[in-house]
Amino acid sequence: MSKFTQGLRSLFSGLSPTLLFSYFAEFKRQFWEIFWGATVIGVIFGIYTLYQAPSVTLLLSYITIVVVMASYAIWKPLHARLTPKIELGETRLVKSRTNVAGGEKIYAQVLVRNVTDAVVLNCRGQLLRVLRFRGDEWTPTEADETLDLCWSSIDAPSTTLEHGADKRINVFFGANNSDWLLPSALAAPFRSHVRNGPGTTYRYDIRIAADECPPVYVSIKVVIGDSDRWDDLTISACDA
């Protein structure tokens, strides 16, 4: 069997008669809607035919243009639906027990959604920097290098997102036996820790990206209350 014949068989083996019928029915609808419909090119062609019959060359050129436009009208929504894209949802604080007696942690999380029908592969988040609010401006801290964040529940820096199955990524956590807020990363140098001190405000700059998917950026504002409670925190999304 020649390679050409194998190629043809491979091409037509994946074609469904039902899908082909649906495609041509939609193509016919789009074609006639553009050909005689309320489009700029359709209106111009319709007015032209009121005064004189189009030449064969003009008619074939117009049909070719309409075929391209109808094909594009069918392709565009399918392309958008199957192009990987992520969006960020709510931020929240979640408390969790630990395997140490009496131990508790509080995690800051961001919801990540897959908003198309395509599967989002290798979705990952990075902590870019942590800033502290002093006076009336954000000032750098020693936490100024990129760290790979871990996803909630799986404790891994990368995951797969499917439509309708949202996941949360951990940004940082605090514990009832520590005076520090630590990035939720597999490995984080001590200089990336910031003190959980009363009356302090921080900003965590985060980047979320995936394969064949444009990155999304978000900043999380963390306000530590004036009490001595280790979990007196509030978080919200803010402008960078």
RAWOLIN-V531354 format. One record per backbone hydrogen bond with DSSP energy under -0.5 kcal/mol. NH is the residue of the N-H (numbers start at 1). CO is the residue of the C=O. Records with the same first field share a line. If there is no record, write none. Layout:
BEGIN
NH->CO ; CO
END
This chain:
BEGIN
6->2
7->3
8->4
9->5
10->6
11->7
12->8
13->9
14->10 ; 11
15->12
20->16
21->17
22->18
23->19
24->20
25->21
26->22
27->23
28->24
29->25
30->26
31->27
32->28
33->29
34->30
35->31
36->32
37->33
39->37
43->39
44->40
45->41
46->42
47->43
48->44
49->45
50->46 ; 47
51->47 ; 48
52->48
59->55
60->56
61->57
62->58
63->59
64->60
65->61
66->62
67->63
68->64
69->65
70->66
71->67
72->68
73->69
74->70
75->71
76->72
77->73
78->74
79->75
80->76
81->77
82->78
83->80
84->82
87->113
89->111
92->109
94->107
96->105
98->103
103->100
105->96
106->174
107->94
108->172
109->92 ; 107
110->169
111->90
112->167
113->87
115->85 ; 113
117->81
118->81
120->161
121->119
123->159
124->209
125->157
126->207
127->147
128->126 ; 205
129->205
130->143
131->203
132->139
133->201
134->132 ; 137
136->134
137->134
139->132
141->130
144->142
147->127
149->125 ; 147
150->184
151->156
152->168
154->152
155->151
159->123
161->120
162->165
164->114
165->162
167->112
169->110
170->150
171->108
172->108
173->182
174->106
175->180
176->104
178->175
181->194
182->173 ; 180
184->171
185->183
186->148
192->189
193->190
194->181
196->179
197->195
199->224 ; 225
200->197
202->222
203->131
204->220
205->129 ; 203
206->204 ; 218
207->126
208->216
209->124
210->213
211->121
213->210
216->208
218->206
219->238
220->204
221->219 ; 236
222->202 ; 220
223->221 ; 234
224->200 ; 222
225->223 ; 232
232->229
233->231
234->223
236->221
238->219
END
